[in-house]
Amino acid sequence: MSALKLTPLDTWQGWILTGPESSTALQQAELPVPEHVFEVVMHGGNLVAKTGRDEFMAFVLPDVRQPHADWCFRRHDCIFQLSGAAWMAVMAQVCQFDFRQMQPGDWQMLAVAGVNCWLYLTTEPETRLLIGCDPGFTQYLQENLDAVIADVGPTSAYPGGA
């Protein structure tokens, strides 16, 4: 059983792309273009999520070509990685979503401890939940998640359920 762990990630440069040129901007940067809303494609360590008809969020490694278009703007999201067997027990304390429904590769936009966040459940062998939010909430969210991890216990098992 793996221990619960909350890790800040700072390896990506974030972008919001919107408008009819957004798909082209991703293609020109040699980034994947998800087809469906709330679909995520991870490729080469880069993450691209389709968040609307003509809107994407891209989190790109700094040494990769960055997207560029008229309506392409930098994001400076705070991103955490929550890992460990009981990650659902932590999220059940801070979010009203039933995480048993979330499958690897799923993307959600939810409130976590009252903060609007995006969440991505990785497809790696050891499941990790990525949580992104406005950087102004970094300390608040980290303190709340750390407190819940301490309460749940670093190695507790969680079968799911409310």
Phi and psi restraints in degrees (value plus and minus 20) as a CYANA .aco file:
   2 SER   PHI    -108.2   -68.2
   2 SER   PSI     125.8   165.8
   3 ALA   PHI     -94.5   -54.5
   3 ALA   PSI     126.2   166.2
   4 LEU   PHI     -86.6   -46.6
   4 LEU   PSI     119.5   159.5
   5 LYS   PHI    -171.9  -131.9
   5 LYS   PSI     114.1   154.1
   6 LEU   PHI    -132.1   -92.1
   6 LEU   PSI      98.8   138.8
   7 THR   PHI    -143.1  -103.1
   7 THR   PSI     103.2   143.2
   8 PRO   PHI     -89.8   -49.8
   8 PRO   PSI     118.6   158.6
   9 LEU   PHI    -134.0   -94.0
   9 LEU   PSI     112.9   152.9
  10 ASP   PHI    -153.9  -113.9
  10 ASP   PSI       4.8    44.8
  11 THR   PHI    -104.6   -64.6
  11 THR   PSI     -39.4     0.6
  12 TRP   PHI    -119.3   -79.3
  12 TRP   PSI     134.3   174.3
  13 GLN   PHI    -123.9   -83.9
  13 GLN   PSI     107.4   147.4
  14 GLY   PHI    -115.3   -75.3
  14 GLY   PSI     127.8   167.8
  15 TRP   PHI    -160.8  -120.8
  15 TRP   PSI     126.5   166.5
  16 ILE   PHI    -136.0   -96.0
  16 ILE   PSI     108.3   148.3
  17 LEU   PHI    -141.1  -101.1
  17 LEU   PSI     110.0   150.0
  18 THR   PHI    -160.8  -120.8
  18 THR   PSI     133.4   173.4
  19 GLY   PHI      80.4   120.4
  19 GLY   PSI     153.5   193.5
  20 PRO   PHI     -84.9   -44.9
  20 PRO   PSI     -38.1     1.9
  21 GLU   PHI    -108.6   -68.6
  21 GLU   PSI     -23.0    17.0
  22 SER   PHI     -84.1   -44.1
  22 SER   PSI     -63.3   -23.3
  23 SER   PHI     -82.4   -42.4
  23 SER   PSI     -62.8   -22.8
  24 THR   PHI     -83.0   -43.0
  24 THR   PSI     -61.1   -21.1
  25 ALA   PHI     -81.1   -41.1
  25 ALA   PSI     -60.4   -20.4
  26 LEU   PHI     -85.3   -45.3
  26 LEU   PSI     -65.2   -25.2
  27 GLN   PHI     -81.6   -41.6
  27 GLN   PSI     -61.9   -21.9
  28 GLN   PHI     -85.9   -45.9
  28 GLN   PSI     -47.4    -7.4
  29 ALA   PHI    -107.6   -67.6
  29 ALA   PSI     -13.9    26.1
  30 GLU   PHI      39.1    79.1
  30 GLU   PSI      17.9    57.9
  31 LEU   PHI    -125.8   -85.8
  31 LEU   PSI     133.4   173.4
  32 PRO   PHI     -88.7   -48.7
  32 PRO   PSI     135.2   175.2
  33 VAL   PHI    -143.1  -103.1
  33 VAL   PSI      80.9   120.9
  34 PRO   PHI     -81.5   -41.5
  34 PRO   PSI     126.3   166.3
  35 GLU   PHI    -109.2   -69.2
  35 GLU   PSI     -54.4   -14.4
  36 HIS   PHI    -132.5   -92.5
  36 HIS   PSI     129.1   169.1
  37 VAL   PHI     -80.0   -40.0
  37 VAL   PSI     115.8   155.8
  38 PHE   PHI      48.1    88.1
  38 PHE   PSI      -2.2    37.8
  39 GLU   PHI    -110.9   -70.9
  39 GLU   PSI     121.8   161.8
  40 VAL   PHI    -142.0  -102.0
  40 VAL   PSI     119.7   159.7
  41 VAL   PHI    -143.6  -103.6
  41 VAL   PSI     103.9   143.9
  42 MET   PHI    -122.0   -82.0
  42 MET   PSI     109.4   149.4
  43 HIS   PHI    -171.7  -131.7
  43 HIS   PSI     104.6   144.6
  44 GLY   PHI      40.8    80.8
  44 GLY   PSI       9.2    49.2
  45 GLY   PHI      64.3   104.3
  45 GLY   PSI     -17.9    22.1
  46 ASN   PHI    -124.4   -84.4
  46 ASN   PSI     125.8   165.8
  47 LEU   PHI    -140.5  -100.5
  47 LEU   PSI     107.8   147.8
  48 VAL   PHI    -148.4  -108.4
  48 VAL   PSI     106.5   146.5
  49 ALA   PHI    -138.2   -98.2
  49 ALA   PSI     116.3   156.3
  50 LYS   PHI    -110.8   -70.8
  50 LYS   PSI      96.8   136.8
  51 THR   PHI    -129.1   -89.1
  51 THR   PSI     -21.8    18.2
  52 GLY   PHI    -188.4  -148.4
  52 GLY   PSI    -199.6  -159.6
  53 ARG   PHI     -74.5   -34.5
  53 ARG   PSI     -69.6   -29.6
  54 ASP   PHI    -142.9  -102.9
  54 ASP   PSI      16.7    56.7
  55 GLU   PHI    -152.3  -112.3
  55 GLU   PSI     117.0   157.0
  56 PHE   PHI    -156.9  -116.9
  56 PHE   PSI     130.2   170.2
  57 MET   PHI    -133.6   -93.6
  57 MET   PSI     109.9   149.9
  58 ALA   PHI    -144.8  -104.8
  58 ALA   PSI     114.5   154.5
  59 PHE   PHI    -142.1  -102.1
  59 PHE   PSI      90.7   130.7
  60 VAL   PHI    -141.3  -101.3
  60 VAL   PSI     118.7   158.7
  61 LEU   PHI     -82.2   -42.2
  61 LEU   PSI     124.3   164.3
  62 PRO   PHI     -84.6   -44.6
  62 PRO   PSI     -44.7    -4.7
  63 ASP   PHI    -109.2   -69.2
  63 ASP   PSI     -10.5    29.5
  64 VAL   PHI    -125.4   -85.4
  64 VAL   PSI     133.6   173.6
  65 ARG   PHI     -78.2   -38.2
  65 ARG   PSI     109.6   149.6
  66 GLN   PHI    -110.4   -70.4
  66 GLN   PSI     128.3   168.3
  67 PRO   PHI     -88.6   -48.6
  67 PRO   PSI     131.7   171.7
  68 HIS   PHI    -167.0  -127.0
  68 HIS   PSI     108.0   148.0
  69 ALA   PHI    -184.9  -144.9
  69 ALA   PSI     150.2   190.2
  70 ASP   PHI     -78.1   -38.1
  70 ASP   PSI     -59.4   -19.4
  71 TRP   PHI    -131.8   -91.8
  71 TRP   PSI      27.4    67.4
  72 CYS   PHI    -139.6   -99.6
  72 CYS   PSI      95.9   135.9
  73 PHE   PHI    -146.7  -106.7
  73 PHE   PSI     125.4   165.4
  74 ARG   PHI     -87.3   -47.3
  74 ARG   PSI     122.8   162.8
  75 ARG   PHI    -136.6   -96.6
  75 ARG   PSI     129.1   169.1
  76 HIS   PHI    -143.9  -103.9
  76 HIS   PSI      25.7    65.7
  77 ASP   PHI     -77.3   -37.3
  77 ASP   PSI     125.2   165.2
  78 CYS   PHI    -105.2   -65.2
  78 CYS   PSI     108.6   148.6
  79 ILE   PHI    -144.0  -104.0
  79 ILE   PSI     109.0   149.0
  80 PHE   PHI    -134.5   -94.5
  80 PHE   PSI     129.7   169.7
  81 GLN   PHI    -133.8   -93.8
  81 GLN   PSI     100.0   140.0
  82 LEU   PHI    -124.5   -84.5
  82 LEU   PSI     100.5   140.5
  83 SER   PHI    -151.6  -111.6
  83 SER   PSI     143.4   183.4
  84 GLY   PHI     101.5   141.5
  84 GLY   PSI     137.9   177.9
  85 ALA   PHI     -80.2   -40.2
  85 ALA   PSI     -51.4   -11.4
  86 ALA   PHI    -124.0   -84.0
  86 ALA   PSI       9.6    49.6
  87 TRP   PHI     -79.8   -39.8
  87 TRP   PSI     -52.6   -12.6
  88 MET   PHI     -86.3   -46.3
  88 MET   PSI     -53.4   -13.4
  89 ALA   PHI     -84.9   -44.9
  89 ALA   PSI     -57.8   -17.8
  90 VAL   PHI     -84.7   -44.7
  90 VAL   PSI     -70.0   -30.0
  91 MET   PHI     -86.6   -46.6
  91 MET   PSI     -50.0   -10.0
  92 ALA   PHI     -83.6   -43.6
  92 ALA   PSI     -44.3    -4.3
  93 GLN   PHI    -102.7   -62.7
  93 GLN   PSI     -39.0     1.0
  94 VAL   PHI    -143.6  -103.6
  94 VAL   PSI     -20.6    19.4
  95 CYS   PHI    -168.7  -128.7
  95 CYS   PSI     120.9   160.9
  96 GLN   PHI    -108.4   -68.4
  96 GLN   PSI      -7.5    32.5
  97 PHE   PHI    -108.3   -68.3
  97 PHE   PSI     123.9   163.9
  98 ASP   PHI    -105.7   -65.7
  98 ASP   PSI      78.0   118.0
  99 PHE   PHI     -90.1   -50.1
  99 PHE   PSI     -28.7    11.3
 100 ARG   PHI     -86.1   -46.1
 100 ARG   PSI     -41.2    -1.2
 101 GLN   PHI    -100.4   -60.4
 101 GLN   PSI     -39.1     0.9
 102 MET   PHI    -101.0   -61.0
 102 MET   PSI     108.0   148.0
 103 GLN   PHI    -127.4   -87.4
 103 GLN   PSI     134.8   174.8
 104 PRO   PHI     -72.4   -32.4
 104 PRO   PSI     113.3   153.3
 105 GLY   PHI      75.8   115.8
 105 GLY   PSI     -27.8    12.2
 106 ASP   PHI     -99.3   -59.3
 106 ASP   PSI     130.2   170.2
 107 TRP   PHI    -143.8  -103.8
 107 TRP   PSI     114.6   154.6
 108 GLN   PHI    -155.1  -115.1
 108 GLN   PSI     134.9   174.9
 109 MET   PHI    -142.7  -102.7
 109 MET   PSI      90.2   130.2
 110 LEU   PHI    -160.0  -120.0
 110 LEU   PSI     146.1   186.1
 111 ALA   PHI    -110.2   -70.2
 111 ALA   PSI     108.4   148.4
 112 VAL   PHI    -139.9   -99.9
 112 VAL   PSI      96.3   136.3
 113 ALA   PHI      33.0    73.0
 113 ALA   PSI      16.0    56.0
 114 GLY   PHI      63.0   103.0
 114 GLY   PSI     -16.2    23.8
 115 VAL   PHI    -128.2   -88.2
 115 VAL   PSI     110.1   150.1
 116 ASN   PHI     -87.1   -47.1
 116 ASN   PSI     104.6   144.6
 117 CYS   PHI    -156.7  -116.7
 117 CYS   PSI     139.6   179.6
 118 TRP   PHI    -126.2   -86.2
 118 TRP   PSI     127.4   167.4
 119 LEU   PHI    -153.0  -113.0
 119 LEU   PSI     118.0   158.0
 120 TYR   PHI    -153.4  -113.4
 120 TYR   PSI     105.6   145.6
 121 LEU   PHI    -114.2   -74.2
 121 LEU   PSI      94.1   134.1
 122 THR   PHI     -85.5   -45.5
 122 THR   PSI     143.4   183.4
 123 THR   PHI    -124.0   -84.0
 123 THR   PSI      -8.2    31.8
 124 GLU   PHI     -89.8   -49.8
 124 GLU   PSI     139.7   179.7
 125 PRO   PHI     -73.8   -33.8
 125 PRO   PSI     -64.1   -24.1
 126 GLU   PHI    -115.3   -75.3
 126 GLU   PSI      89.5   129.5
 127 THR   PHI     -78.6   -38.6
 127 THR   PSI     114.4   154.4
 128 ARG   PHI    -151.8  -111.8
 128 ARG   PSI     117.9   157.9
 129 LEU   PHI    -121.8   -81.8
 129 LEU   PSI     102.1   142.1
 130 LEU   PHI    -113.3   -73.3
 130 LEU   PSI     114.0   154.0
 131 ILE   PHI    -146.3  -106.3
 131 ILE   PSI     100.9   140.9
 132 GLY   PHI    -140.5  -100.5
 132 GLY   PSI     122.6   162.6
 133 CYS   PHI    -173.9  -133.9
 133 CYS   PSI     153.5   193.5
 134 ASP   PHI     -78.0   -38.0
 134 ASP   PSI     117.1   157.1
 135 PRO   PHI     -83.4   -43.4
 135 PRO   PSI     -37.7     2.3
 136 GLY   PHI     -86.0   -46.0
 136 GLY   PSI     -36.9     3.1
 137 PHE   PHI    -123.1   -83.1
 137 PHE   PSI     -12.0    28.0
 138 THR   PHI     -73.9   -33.9
 138 THR   PSI     -76.8   -36.8
 139 GLN   PHI     -83.9   -43.9
 139 GLN   PSI     -65.6   -25.6
 140 TYR   PHI     -78.5   -38.5
 140 TYR   PSI     -69.3   -29.3
 141 LEU   PHI     -86.9   -46.9
 141 LEU   PSI     -62.7   -22.7
 142 GLN   PHI     -82.3   -42.3
 142 GLN   PSI     -64.0   -24.0
 143 GLU   PHI     -82.6   -42.6
 143 GLU   PSI     -61.2   -21.2
 144 ASN   PHI     -86.7   -46.7
 144 ASN   PSI     -65.3   -25.3
 145 LEU   PHI     -87.0   -47.0
 145 LEU   PSI     -59.9   -19.9
 146 ASP   PHI     -81.2   -41.2
 146 ASP   PSI     -60.3   -20.3
 147 ALA   PHI     -85.1   -45.1
 147 ALA   PSI     -60.3   -20.3
 148 VAL   PHI     -88.7   -48.7
 148 VAL   PSI     -60.2   -20.2
 149 ILE   PHI     -79.7   -39.7
 149 ILE   PSI     -62.7   -22.7
 150 ALA   PHI     -83.7   -43.7
 150 ALA   PSI     -57.4   -17.4
 151 ASP   PHI     -91.4   -51.4
 151 ASP   PSI     -64.0   -24.0
 152 VAL   PHI     -88.5   -48.5
 152 VAL   PSI     -55.2   -15.2
 153 GLY   PHI      83.6   123.6
 153 GLY   PSI     117.2   157.2
 154 PRO   PHI     -85.4   -45.4
 154 PRO   PSI     -42.3    -2.3
 155 THR   PHI    -149.8  -109.8
 155 THR   PSI       1.2    41.2
 156 SER   PHI     -88.5   -48.5
 156 SER   PSI     132.1   172.1
 157 ALA   PHI    -114.1   -74.1
 157 ALA   PSI     122.9   162.9
 158 TYR   PHI    -155.1  -115.1
 158 TYR   PSI      93.7   133.7
 159 PRO   PHI    -100.2   -60.2
 159 PRO   PSI     -27.9    12.1
 160 GLY   PHI      78.1   118.1
 160 GLY   PSI     159.9   199.9
 161 GLY   PHI      78.4   118.4
 161 GLY   PSI     141.5   181.5
